[in-house]
Amino acid sequence: MAKKDFVLKYQHILIFGLLILFLAYLVILLGDLLNVFGIRDLYSHHFIPLLWNRLFTEGGPIEFFQWLFLGGLATISAYMTGVLRERGKNKEAMFWLLFAIAGVLMLMEDAGNVRDRIFVEQLGFRWPLLRIAETIYFAFIGAIPIFAVFKYGKHIKKSKVTVVLLILGFIFYGSAVFISGPADLIDGGWYIGGIMYETTTFIGGGELEQIYEDTDEALMEDSPNNLNITYRLKDFLLEESLELLGAIMLLASAVSYLQFINKKI
């Protein structure tokens, strides 16, 4: 019997992406929080001796997978644009063209930190003006897929799976944008980080709390501009998790629609 060619399905994207996030959390649980078999000793000499900081920091492993999924979103969306145009499905093609553009812009932002280069390095913005500018910037990028949904969404709604995955993608990315910008303007970021601080130290106990306190002290001595543990928990662990989930869902939605249109051939 001949082997069947592999066909990428949205389930593969979901399983692969969620498995990555699950394994990252498992490593954090076993190392940072529970210190199983004394794992913490292996990285206790690092300036910030916390696995979640290393895994979820900007440019770290979790963000790398975000780039992978966003690149996939842009590529598959652009491919579907061509396929749908060839079939005379111009409204559906426009929907995925806009998502291809949004995917490229999101990838540029995640991989190149475009907003920091513009607002911080070039314009010298500081809080709260920086947070306001970032919120407007993210709103501009988000407006592209939102426009696609309102203008052309009715043409892709026959694929129920695609619709559900798109909704989830918007929810996860919207939550990440909210805690990244608007939440900080009302001190919500610190509140969220505080809850995560208390939760992780409740699980990890006094030893982990001492590590947090020692690390905060070292960070402050190194530079007053360094983010402390409370803010890093919100900005790295939570926000990057939400962005990864959003990227997973958006790529899965594109793949699910590719499956949908291929079934109609």
Stockholm file with secondary structure:
# STOCKHOLM 1.0

chainA/1-265         MAKKDFVLKYQHILIFGLLILFLAYLVILLGDLLNVFGIRDLYSHHFIPLLWNRLFTEGGPIEFFQWLFLGGLATISAYMTGVLRERGKNKEAMFWLLFAIAGVLMLMEDAGNVRDRIFVEQLGFRWPLLRIAETIYFAFIGAIPIFAVFKYGKHIKKSKVTVVLLILGFIFYGSAVFISGPADLIDGGWYIGGIMYETTTFIGGGELEQIYEDTDEALMEDSPNNLNITYRLKDFLLEESLELLGAIMLLASAVSYLQFINKKI
#=GR chainA/1-265 SS CCCCCCCCCHHHHHHHHHHHHHHHHHHHIIIIITCGGGGGGGTTTSSSCCHHHHHHSTTSHHHHHHHHHHHHHHHHHHHHHHHHHHTTCHHHHHHHHHHHHHHHHHHHHHHHCHHIIIIIIITCCCTTHHHHHHHHHHHHHHHHHHHHHHHHGGGTTTCHHHHHHHHHHHHHHHHHHHHHTHHHHTTHHHHHHHHHHHHHHHHHHHHHHHHHHHHHHHHHHHCTTSCCHHHHIIIIIIHHHHHHHHHHHHHHHHHHHHHHHHHTC
#=GC SS_cons         CCCCCCCCCHHHHHHHHHHHHHHHHHHHIIIIITCGGGGGGGTTTSSSCCHHHHHHSTTSHHHHHHHHHHHHHHHHHHHHHHHHHHTTCHHHHHHHHHHHHHHHHHHHHHHHCHHIIIIIIITCCCTTHHHHHHHHHHHHHHHHHHHHHHHHGGGTTTCHHHHHHHHHHHHHHHHHHHHHTHHHHTTHHHHHHHHHHHHHHHHHHHHHHHHHHHHHHHHHHHCTTSCCHHHHIIIIIIHHHHHHHHHHHHHHHHHHHHHHHHHTC
//
